[in-house]
Amino acid sequence: MSLGGVLLWGTRDSARPADAIVVLGAAQYAGRPSPVLKARLDHALGLWKRGLAPHVILTGGKGSGDTTSEAAVGRVYMLRRGVPDSALLLENEGRSTAESLGGVSRLASSRQISNVILVSDPFHMMRLQILSWRYHLRAVPSPTQTSPISANRMESITYVLSESLKVPLTALLALTPGATS
C-alpha cells in the first residue's frame, strides 16, 4: 500500500501561489551542489521565477567533514541565478528530512509564513507531506522531474522501495505525541 502511495504522490505537482518554496537539501561537494541538489534548486528557481512565492527556504545542514551546509550552497547557487538575498531563508541545521522540516516549521512560524511548496525528488513527496502535517505546515508537493535519480531506473526503484518502508513509520510517529524521528 505505501509503495503505491509513494509512486502516486511522486506524480502530483500541486504548485500554486504560496508564501515560500521549500527546497529539501541533498549532498553538496566542496561548496558545489550535487546533481540531485542542483535539480531541486533548478525546479525551485523555476517556481520562483513564475512568481509562485516571494521566498525560497533552503534546507540542509553540514554533513560529516563538510565545511559548509547544503542550505548555504543552495543560497550561493540561487544568488548566482538572480534570486535576491532578501528572498532567501536558510534552515541549515537539519541533518535529516524530519529535522529540516521541523526547522522550516519554526522558521515559518517566526516569519508568519503559513503555506509552502515542497520541492524534492518524486520518491520523497509522500513522506514530506506526512511530515509537513506533523509540523503543522500547510504544504503542497512539487517534485522535480529532472533529478538524476529519476533518470536511473535501478536507483529510482531503490529509493522508492526505501521510502515505501519509511512512510508507514513516519505516519505512525506523526500520530504519536512527543515522538521524534
Contact map, one row per residue, 1 for C-alpha under 8 A:
1111100000000000000000000000000000000000000000000000000000000000000000000000000000000000000000000000000000000000000000000000000000000000000000000000000000000000000000000000000000000
1111110000000000000000000000000000000000000000000000000000000000000000000000000000000000000000000000000000000000000000000000000000000000000000000000000000000000000110110000000000000
1111111000000000000000000000000000000000000000000000000000000000000000000000000000000000000000000000000000000000000000000000000000000000000000000000000000000001101100000000000000000
1111111100000000000000000000000000000000000000000000000000000000000000000000000000000000000000000000000000000000000000000000000000000000000000000000000000000000000000000000000000000
1111111110000000000000000000000000000000000000000000000000000000000000000000000000000000000000000000000000000000000000000000010000000000000000000000000000000000000100000000000000000
0111111111000000000000000000000000000000000000000000000000000000000000000000000000000000000000000000000000000000000000000011111000000000000000000000000000000001001100000000000000000
0011111111100000000000000000000000000000000000000000000000000000000000000000000000000000000000000000000000000000000000000110000000000000000000000000000000000001000000000000000000000
0001111111110000000000000000000000000000000000000000000000000000000000000000000000000000000000000000000000000000000000000000000000000000000000000000000000000000000000000000000000000
0000111111110000000000000000000000000000000000000000000000000000000000000000000000000000000000000000000000000000000000000110110000000000000000000000000000000000000000000000000000000
0000011111111000000000000000000000000000000000000000000000000000000000000000000000000000000000000000000000000000000000001111110000000000000000100000000000000000000000000000000000000
0000001111111000000000000000000000000000000000000000000000000000000000000000000000000000000000000000000000000000000000000100000000000000000000100000000000000000000000000000000000000
0000000111111100000000000000000000000000000000000000000000000000000000000000000000000000000000000000000000000000000000000000000000000000000011100000000000000000000000000000000000000
0000000001111110000000000000000000000000000000000000000000000000000000000000000000000000000000000000000000000000000000000000000000000000000111100000000000000000000000000000000000000
0000000000011111000000000000000000000000000000000000000000000000000000000000000000000000000000000000000000000000000000000000000000000000000111000000000000000000000000000000000000000
0000000000001111100000000000000000000000000000100001000000000000000000000000000000000000000000000000000000000000000010000000000000000000000111000000000000000000000000000000000000000
0000000000000111110000000000000000000000000000000001000000000000000000000000000000000000000000000000000000000000000010000000000000000000000100000000000000000000000000000000000000000
0000000000000011111000000000000000000000000000000011100000000000000000000000000000000000000000000000000000000000000000000000000000000000000000000000000000000000000000000000000000000
0000000000000001111110000000000000000000000000000001100000000000000000000000000000000000000000000000000000000000001110000000000000000000000000000000000000000000000000000000000000000
0000000000000000111110000000000000000000000000000000111000000000000000000000000000000000000000000000000000000000111100000000000000000000000000000000000000000000000000000000000000000
0000000000000000011111000000000000000000000000000000111110000000000000000000000000000000000000000000000000000000101110000000000000000000000000000000000000000000000000000000000000000
0000000000000000011111100000000000000000000100110000101110000000000000000000000000000000000000000000000000000000000111100000000000000000000000000000000000000000000000000000000000000
0000000000000000000111110000000000000000000100000000000111100000000000000000000000000000000000000000000100000000000111100000000000000000000000000000000000000000000000000000000000000
0000000000000000000011111000000000000001100100000000000111100000000000000000000000000000000000000000000000000000000001110000000000000000000000000000000000000000000000000000000000000
0000000000000000000001111100000000000001000000000000000001110000000000000000000000000000000000001001000000000000000001110000000000000000000000000000000000000000000000000000000000000
0000000000000000000000111110000000001000000000000000000001111000000001100000000000000000000000000000000000000000000000000000000000000000000000000000000000000000000000000000000000000
0000000000000000000000011111000011011000000000000000000000010000000001000000000000000000000000000000000000000000000000000000000000000000000000000000000000000000000000000000000000000
0000000000000000000000001111100011011000000000000000000000000000000001000000000000000000000000000000000000000000000000000000000000000000000000000000000000000000000000000000000000000
0000000000000000000000000111111111001000000000000000000000000000000011001000000000000000000000000000000000000000000000000000000000000000000000000000000000000000000000000000000000000
0000000000000000000000000011111111000000000000000000000000000000000000000000000000000000000000000000000000000000000000000000000000000000000000000000000000000000000000000000000000000
0000000000000000000000000001111100000000000000000000000000000000011100000000000000000000000000000000000000000000000000000000000000000000000000000000000000000000000000000000000000000
0000000000000000000000000001111110000000000000000000000000000000000100001000000000000000000000000000000000000000000000000000000000000000000000000000000000000000000000000000000000000
0000000000000000000000000001111111000000000000000000000000000000000000001000000000000000000000000000000000000000000000000000000000000000000000000000000000000000000000000000000000000
0000000000000000000000000111101111111100000000000000000000000000000001001100100000000000000000000000000000000000000000000000000000000000000000000000000000000000000000000000000000000
0000000000000000000000000111100111111100000000000000000000000000000000000000000000000000000000000000000000000000000000000000000000000000000000000000000000000000000000000000000000000
0000000000000000000000000000000011111110000000000000000000000000000000000000000000000000000000000000000000000000000000000000000000000000000000000011000000000000000000000000000000000
0000000000000000000000000110000011111111000000000000000000000000000000000000000000000000000000000000000000000000000000000000000000000000000000000011100000000000000000000000000000000
0000000000000000000000001111000011111111100000000000000000000000000000000100000000000000000000000000000000000000000000000000000000000000000000000000000000000000000000000000000000000
0000000000000000000000000000000011111111110000000000000000000000000000000000000000000000000000000000000000000000000000000000000000000000000000000000000000000000000000000000000000000
0000000000000000000000000000000000111111111000000000000000000000000000000000000000000000000000000000000000000000000000000000000000000000000000010111000000000000000000000000000000000
0000000000000000000000110000000000011111111100000000000000000000000000000000000000000000000000000000000000000000000000111000000000000000000000010010000000000000000000000000000000000
0000000000000000000000100000000000001111111110000000000000000000000000000100110000000000000000000000000000000000000000000000000000000000000000000000000000000000000000000000000000000
0000000000000000000000000000000000000111111111000000000000000000000000000000000000000000000000000000000000000000000000000000000000000000000000000000000000000000000000000000000000000
0000000000000000000000000000000000000011111111100000000000000000000000000000000000000000000000000000000000000000000000100000000000000000000000010000000000000000000000000000000000000
0000000000000000000011100000000000000001111111110000000100000000000000000000000000000000000000000000000000000000000000100000000000000000000000000000000000000000000000000000000000000
0000000000000000000000000000000000000000111111111000000000000000000000000000010000000000000000000000000000000000000000000000000000000000000000000000000000000000000000000000000000000
0000000000000000000000000000000000000000011111111100000000000000000000000000000000000000000000000000000000000000000000000000000000000000000000000000000000000000000000000000000000000
0000000000000010000010000000000000000000001111111111100000000000000000000000000000000000000000000000000000000000000000000000000000000000000000000000000000000000000000000000000000000
0000000000000000000010000000000000000000000111111111111100000000000000000000000000000000000000000000000000000000000000000000000000000000000000000000000000000000000000000000000000000
0000000000000000000000000000000000000000000011111111000000000000000000000000000000000000000000000000000000000000000000000000000000000000000000000000000000000000000000000000000000000
0000000000000000000000000000000000000000000001111111000000000000000000000000000000000000000000000000000000000000000000000000000000000000000000000000000000000000000000000000000000000
0000000000000000100000000000000000000000000000111111110000000000000000000000000000000000000000000000000000000000000000000000000000000000000000000000000000000000000000000000000000000
0000000000000011110000000000000000000000000000111111110000000000000000000000000000000000000000000000000000000000000000000000000000000000000000000000000000000000000000000000000000000
0000000000000000111110000000000000000000000000110011111100000000000000000000000000000000000000000000000000000000000000000000000000000000000000000000000000000000000000000000000000000
0000000000000000001100000000000000000000000000010011111100000000000000000000000000000010000000000000000000000000000000000000000000000000000000000000000000000000000000000000000000000
0000000000000000001110000000000000000000000000010000111110000000000000000000000000000011100000000000000000000000000000000000000000000000000000000000000000000000000000000000000000000
0000000000000000000111100000000000000000000100010000111111000000000000000000000000000011100000000000000000000000000000000000000000000000000000000000000000000000000000000000000000000
0000000000000000000111100000000000000000000000000000001111100000000000000000000000000001111000000000000100000000000000000000000000000000000000000000000000000000000000000000000000000
0000000000000000000001111000000000000000000000000000000111110000000000110110000000000001111100000000000000000000000000000000000000000000000000000000000000000000000000000000000000000
0000000000000000000001111000000000000000000000000000000011111000000001100000000000000000011111000001000100000000000000000000000000000000000000000000000000000000000000000000000000000
0000000000000000000000011100000000000000000000000000000001111100000011100000000000000000001111110001000000000000000000000000000000000000000000000000000000000000000000000000000000000
0000000000000000000000001000000000000000000000000000000000111110000111100000000000000000001111100000000000000000000000000000000000000000000000000000000000000000000000000000000000000
0000000000000000000000000000000000000000000000000000000000011111111111000000000000000000000110100000000000000000000000000000000000000000000000000000000000000000000000000000000000000
0000000000000000000000000000000000000000000000000000000000001111110010000000000000000000000000100000000000000000000000000000000000000000000000000000000000000000000000000000000000000
0000000000000000000000000000000000000000000000000000000000000111110000000000000000000000000000000000000000000000000000000000000000000000000000000000000000000000000000000000000000000
0000000000000000000000000000000000000000000000000000000000000111111000000000000000000000000000000000000000000000000000000000000000000000000000000000000000000000000000000000000000000
0000000000000000000000000000010000000000000000000000000000000111111110000000000000000000000000000000000000000000000000000000000000000000000000000000000000000000000000000000000000000
0000000000000000000000000000010000000000000000000000000000000100111110000000000000000000000000000000000000000000000000000000000000000000000000000000000000000000000000000000000000000
0000000000000000000000000000011000000000000000000000000000001100011111011000000000000000000000000000000000000000000000000000000000000000000000000000000000000000000000000000000000000
0000000000000000000000000001000000000000000000000000000000011110011111111000000000000000000100000000000000000000000000000000000000000000000000000000000000000000000000000000000000000
0000000000000000000000001111000010000000000000000000000000111100000111111100000000000000000100000000000000000000000000000000000000000000000000000000000000000000000000000000000000000
0000000000000000000000001000000000000000000000000000000001111000000011111110000000000000011100000000000000000000000000000000000000000000000000000000000000000000000000000000000000000
0000000000000000000000000000000000000000000000000000000001000000000111111111000000000000010100000000000000000000000000000000000000000000000000000000000000000000000000000000000000000
0000000000000000000000000001001110000000000000000000000000000000000111111111100000000000000000000000000000000000000000000000000000000000000000000000000000000000000000000000000000000
0000000000000000000000000000000010001000100000000000000001000000000001111111110000000000000000000000000000000000000000000000000000000000000000000000000000000000000000000000000000000
0000000000000000000000000000000000000000000000000000000001000000000000111111111000001001010000000000000000000000000000000000000000000000000000000000000000000000000000000000000000000
0000000000000000000000000000000000000000000000000000000000000000000000011111111100000000000000000000000000000000000000000000000000000000000000000000000000000000000000000000000000000
0000000000000000000000000000000010000000100000000000000000000000000000001111111110000000000000000000000000000000000000000000000000000000000000000000000000000000000000000000000000000
0000000000000000000000000000000000000000100010000000000000000000000000000111111111100000000000000000000000000000000000000000000000000000000000000000000000000000000000000000000000000
0000000000000000000000000000000000000000000000000000000000000000000000000011111111111000000000000000000000000000000000000000000000000000000000000000000000000000000000000000000000000
0000000000000000000000000000000000000000000000000000000000000000000000000001111111100000000000000000000000000000000000000000000000000000000000000000000000000000000000000000000000000
0000000000000000000000000000000000000000000000000000000000000000000000000000111111100000000000000000000000000000000000000000000000000000000000000000000000000000000000000000000000000
0000000000000000000000000000000000000000000000000000000000000000000000000000011111110000000000000000000000000000000000000000000000000000000000000000000000000000000000000000000000000
0000000000000000000000000000000000000000000000000000000000000000000000000000011111111011000000000000000000000000000000000000000000000000000000000000000000000000000000000000000000000
0000000000000000000000000000000000000000000000000000000000000000000000000000001001111111000000000000000000000000000000000000000000000000000000000000000000000000000000000000000000000
0000000000000000000000000000000000000000000000000000000000000000000000000010001000111111000000000000000000000000000000000000000000000000000000000000000000000000000000000000000000000
0000000000000000000000000000000000000000000000000000000000000000000000000000000000011111100000000000000000000000000000000000000000000000000000000000000000000000000000000000000000000
0000000000000000000000000000000000000000000000000000011100000000000000000000000000111111100000000000000000000000000000000000000000000000000000000000000000000000000000000000000000000
0000000000000000000000000000000000000000000000000000001111000000000000000010000000111111110000000000000000000000000000000000000000000000000000000000000000000000000000000000000000000
0000000000000000000000000000000000000000000000000000001111000000000000000000000000000111111000000000000000000000000000000000000000000000000000000000000000000000000000000000000000000
0000000000000000000000000000000000000000000000000000000011100000000000110010000000000001111100000000000000000000000000000000000000000000000000000000000000000000000000000000000000000
0000000000000000000000000000000000000000000000000000000011111000000000100000000000000000111111000001001100100000000000000000000000000000000000000000000000000000000000000000000000000
0000000000000000000000000000000000000000000000000000000001111100000011110000000000000000011111000001000000000000000000000000000000000000000000000000000000000000000000000000000000000
0000000000000000000000000000000000000000000000000000000000111100000000000000000000000000001111100011001000000000000000000000000000000000000000000000000000000000000000000000000000000
0000000000000000000000000000000000000000000000000000000000111000000000000000000000000000001111111111101000000000000000000000000000000000000000000000000000000000000000000000000000000
0000000000000000000000000000000000000000000000000000000000011110000000000000000000000000000011111011000000000000000000000000000000000000000000000000000000000000000000000000000000000
0000000000000000000000000000000000000000000000000000000000010000000000000000000000000000000001111111000000000000000000000000000000000000000000000000000000000000000000000000000000000
0000000000000000000000010000000000000000000000000000000000000000000000000000000000000000000001111111100000000000000000000000000100000000000000000000000000000000000000000000000000000
0000000000000000000000000000000000000000000000000000000000000000000000000000000000000000000001011111110000000000000000000000000000100000000000000000000000000000000000000000000000001
0000000000000000000000000000000000000000000000000000000000000000000000000000000000000000000011111111111000000000000000000000000000000000000000000000000000000000000000000000000000000
0000000000000000000000010000000000000000000000000000000000110000000000000000000000000000001111111111111100000000000000000000000000000000000000000000000000000000000000000000000000000
0000000000000000000000000000000000000000000000000000000000000000000000000000000000000000000001001111111110000000000000000000000000110010000000000000000000000000000000000000000000000
0000000000000000000000000000000000000000000000000000000000000000000000000000000000000000000000000111111111000000000000000000000000000010000000000000000000000000000000000000000000000
0000000000000000000000000000000000000000000000000000000000000000000000000000000000000000001011000011111111100000000000000000000000000000000000000000000000000000000000000000000000000
0000000000000000000001000000000000000000000000000000000010100000000000000000000000000000001000000001111111110000000000000000000000000000000000000000000000000000000000000000000000000
0000000000000000000000000000000000000000000000000000000000000000000000000000000000000000000000000000111111111000000000000000000000000011100000000000000000000000000000000000000000000
0000000000000000000000000000000000000000000000000000000000000000000000000000000000000000000000000000011111111100000000000000000000000000000000000000000000000000000000000000000000000
0000000000000000000000000000000000000000000000000000000000000000000000000000000000000000001000000000001111111110000000000000000000000000000000000000000000000000000000000000000000000
0000000000000000000000000000000000000000000000000000000000000000000000000000000000000000000000000000000111111111110000000000000000000000000000000000000000000000000000000000000000000
0000000000000000000000000000000000000000000000000000000000000000000000000000000000000000000000000000000011111111110000000000000000000000000000000000000000000000000000000000000000000
0000000000000000000000000000000000000000000000000000000000000000000000000000000000000000000000000000000001111111100000000000000000000000000000000000000000000000000000000000000000000
0000000000000000000000000000000000000000000000000000000000000000000000000000000000000000000000000000000000111111100000000000000000000000000000000000000000000000000000000000000000000
0000000000000000000000000000000000000000000000000000000000000000000000000000000000000000000000000000000000011111110000000000000000000000000000000000000000000000000000000000000000000
0000000000000000001100000000000000000000000000000000000000000000000000000000000000000000000000000000000000011111111100000000000000000000000000000000000000000000000000000000000000000
0000000000000000001000000000000000000000000000000000000000000000000000000000000000000000000000000000000000011001111100000000000000000000110000000000000000000000000000000000000000000
0000000000000000011100000000000000000000000000000000000000000000000000000000000000000000000000000000000000000000111110000000000000000000111000000000000000000000000000000000000000000
0000000000000000011111000000000000000000000000000000000000000000000000000000000000000000000000000000000000000000111111000000000000000000111100000000000000000000000000000000000000000
0000000000000011010111000000000000000000000000000000000000000000000000000000000000000000000000000000000000000000001111100000000000000000001111000000000000000000000000000000000000000
0000000000000000000011110000000000000000000000000000000000000000000000000000000000000000000000000000000000000000000111110000100100000000001111100000000000000000000000000000000000000
0000000000000000000011110000000000000001001100000000000000000000000000000000000000000000000000000000000000000000000011111000000000000000000011110000000000000000000000000000000000000
0000000000000000000000110000000000000001000000000000000000000000000000000000000000000000000000000000000000000000000001111101100000000000000001110000000000000000000000000000000000000
0000000001000000000000000000000000000001000000000000000000000000000000000000000000000000000000000000000000000000000000111111100000000000000000111010110000000000000000000000000000000
0000001011100000000000000000000000000000000000000000000000000000000000000000000000000000000000000000000000000000000000011111100000000000000000111000010000000000000000000000000000000
0000011011000000000000000000000000000000000000000000000000000000000000000000000000000000000000000000000000000000000000001111110000000000000000000000000000010011001000000000000000000
0000010001000000000000000000000000000000000000000000000000000000000000000000000000000000000000000000000000000000000000011111111100000000000000000000000000000000001000000000000000000
0000010011000000000000000000000000000000000000000000000000000000000000000000000000000000000000000000000000000000000001011111111110000000000011100000000000000000000000000000000000000
0000110011000000000000000000000000000000000000000000000000000000000000000000000000000000000000000000000000000000000000000011111111000000000000000000000000000000000000100000000000000
0000010000000000000000000000000000000000000000000000000000000000000000000000000000000000000000000000000000000000000000000001111111100000000000000000000000000000001001100100000000000
0000000000000000000000000000000000000000000000000000000000000000000000000000000000000000000000001000000000000000000001000001111111110000000000000000000000000000000000000000000000000
0000000000000000000000000000000000000000000000000000000000000000000000000000000000000000000000000000000000000000000000000000111111111000001110000000000000000000000000000000000000000
0000000000000000000000000000000000000000000000000000000000000000000000000000000000000000000000000000000000000000000000000000011111111100000000000000000000000000000000000110010000000
0000000000000000000000000000000000000000000000000000000000000000000000000000000000000000000000000100100000000000000000000000001111111110000000000000000000000000000000000110010000000
0000000000000000000000000000000000000000000000000000000000000000000000000000000000000000000000000000100000000000000000000000000111111111111000000000000000000000000000000000000000000
0000000000000000000000000000000000000000000000000000000000000000000000000000000000000000000000000000000000000000000000000000000011111111110000000000000000000000000000000000010000000
0000000000000000000000000000000000000000000000000000000000000000000000000000000000000000000000000000000000000000000000000000000001111111100000000000000000000000000000000000011000000
0000000000000000000000000000000000000000000000000000000000000000000000000000000000000000000000000000110010000000000000000000000000111111100000000000000000000000000000000000000000000
0000000000000000000000000000000000000000000000000000000000000000000000000000000000000000000000000000000010000000000000000000000000011111110000000000000000000000000000000000000000000
0000000000000000000000000000000000000000000000000000000000000000000000000000000000000000000000000000000010000000011100000000000000011111111000000000000000000000000000000000000000000
0000000000000000000000000000000000000000000000000000000000000000000000000000000000000000000000000000000000000000011100000000000000011001111100000000000000000000000000000000000000000
0000000000000000000000000000000000000000000000000000000000000000000000000000000000000000000000000000000000000000001111000000000010010000111110000000000000000000000000000000000000000
0000000000001111000000000000000000000000000000000000000000000000000000000000000000000000000000000000000000000000000111000000000010000000011111000000000000000000000000000000000000000
0000000000011110000000000000000000000000000000000000000000000000000000000000000000000000000000000000000000000000000011100000100010000000001111100000000000000000000000000000000000000
0000000000011110000000000000000000000000000000000000000000000000000000000000000000000000000000000000000000000000000011110000100000000000000111110000000000000000000000000000000000000
0000000001111000000000000000000000000000000000000000000000000000000000000000000000000000000000000000000000000000000001111100100000000000000011111000000000000000000000000000000000000
0000000000000000000000000000000000000011001000000000000000000000000000000000000000000000000000000000000000000000000000111100000000000000000001111110000000000000000000000000000000000
0000000000000000000000000000000000000000000000000000000000000000000000000000000000000000000000000000000000000000000000001100000000000000000000111110010000000000000000000000000000000
0000000000000000000000000000000000000010000000000000000000000000000000000000000000000000000000000000000000000000000000000000000000000000000000011111011000000000000000000000000000000
0000000000000000000000000000000000110011000000000000000000000000000000000000000000000000000000000000000000000000000000001000000000000000000000011111111000000000000000000000000000000
0000000000000000000000000000000000110010000000000000000000000000000000000000000000000000000000000000000000000000000000000000000000000000000000000111111100000000000000000000000000000
0000000000000000000000000000000000010000000000000000000000000000000000000000000000000000000000000000000000000000000000001000000000000000000000000011111110110000000000000000000000000
0000000000000000000000000000000000000000000000000000000000000000000000000000000000000000000000000000000000000000000000001100000000000000000000001111111110110000000000000000000000000
0000000000000000000000000000000000000000000000000000000000000000000000000000000000000000000000000000000000000000000000000000000000000000000000000111111110010000000000000000000000000
0000000000000000000000000000000000000000000000000000000000000000000000000000000000000000000000000000000000000000000000000000000000000000000000000001111111110000000000000000000000000
0000000000000000000000000000000000000000000000000000000000000000000000000000000000000000000000000000000000000000000000000000000000000000000000000000111111111000000000000000000000000
0000000000000000000000000000000000000000000000000000000000000000000000000000000000000000000000000000000000000000000000000000000000000000000000000000000111111100000000000000000000000
0000000000000000000000000000000000000000000000000000000000000000000000000000000000000000000000000000000000000000000000000000000000000000000000000000110111111110000000000000000000000
0000000000000000000000000000000000000000000000000000000000000000000000000000000000000000000000000000000000000000000000000010000000000000000000000000111111111111000000000000000000000
0000000000000000000000000000000000000000000000000000000000000000000000000000000000000000000000000000000000000000000000000000000000000000000000000000000011111111100000000000000000000
0000000000000000000000000000000000000000000000000000000000000000000000000000000000000000000000000000000000000000000000000000000000000000000000000000000001111111110000000000000000000
0000000000000000000000000000000000000000000000000000000000000000000000000000000000000000000000000000000000000000000000000010000000000000000000000000000000111111111000000000000000000
0010011000000000000000000000000000000000000000000000000000000000000000000000000000000000000000000000000000000000000000000010000000000000000000000000000000011111111100000000000000000
0010000000000000000000000000000000000000000000000000000000000000000000000000000000000000000000000000000000000000000000000000000000000000000000000000000000001111111110000000000000000
0000000000000000000000000000000000000000000000000000000000000000000000000000000000000000000000000000000000000000000000000000000000000000000000000000000000000111111111000000000000000
0010010000000000000000000000000000000000000000000000000000000000000000000000000000000000000000000000000000000000000000000011001000000000000000000000000000000011111111100000000000000
0110110000000000000000000000000000000000000000000000000000000000000000000000000000000000000000000000000000000000000000000000000000000000000000000000000000000001111111110000000000000
0100000000000000000000000000000000000000000000000000000000000000000000000000000000000000000000000000000000000000000000000000000000000000000000000000000000000000111111111000000000000
0000000000000000000000000000000000000000000000000000000000000000000000000000000000000000000000000000000000000000000000000000001000000000000000000000000000000000011111111100000000000
0100000000000000000000000000000000000000000000000000000000000000000000000000000000000000000000000000000000000000000000000000011000000000000000000000000000000000001111111110000000000
0100000000000000000000000000000000000000000000000000000000000000000000000000000000000000000000000000000000000000000000000000000000000000000000000000000000000000000111111111000000000
0000000000000000000000000000000000000000000000000000000000000000000000000000000000000000000000000000000000000000000000000000000000000000000000000000000000000000000011111111100000000
0000000000000000000000000000000000000000000000000000000000000000000000000000000000000000000000000000000000000000000000000000001001100000000000000000000000000000000001111111110000001
0000000000000000000000000000000000000000000000000000000000000000000000000000000000000000000000000000000000000000000000000000000001100000000000000000000000000000000000111111111000000
0000000000000000000000000000000000000000000000000000000000000000000000000000000000000000000000000000000000000000000000000000000000000000000000000000000000000000000000011111111100000
0000000000000000000000000000000000000000000000000000000000000000000000000000000000000000000000000000000000000000000000000000000000000000000000000000000000000000000000001111111110111
0000000000000000000000000000000000000000000000000000000000000000000000000000000000000000000000000000000000000000000000000000000001101100000000000000000000000000000000000111111110100
0000000000000000000000000000000000000000000000000000000000000000000000000000000000000000000000000000000000000000000000000000000000000100000000000000000000000000000000000011111110000
0000000000000000000000000000000000000000000000000000000000000000000000000000000000000000000000000000000000000000000000000000000000000000000000000000000000000000000000000001111111100
0000000000000000000000000000000000000000000000000000000000000000000000000000000000000000000000000000000000000000000000000000000000000000000000000000000000000000000000000000111111100
0000000000000000000000000000000000000000000000000000000000000000000000000000000000000000000000000000000000000000000000000000000000000000000000000000000000000000000000000000000111110
0000000000000000000000000000000000000000000000000000000000000000000000000000000000000000000000000000000000000000000000000000000000000000000000000000000000000000000000000000110111111
0000000000000000000000000000000000000000000000000000000000000000000000000000000000000000000000000000000000000000000000000000000000000000000000000000000000000000000000000000100001111
0000000000000000000000000000000000000000000000000000000000000000000000000000000000000000000000000100000000000000000000000000000000000000000000000000000000000000000000000100100000111
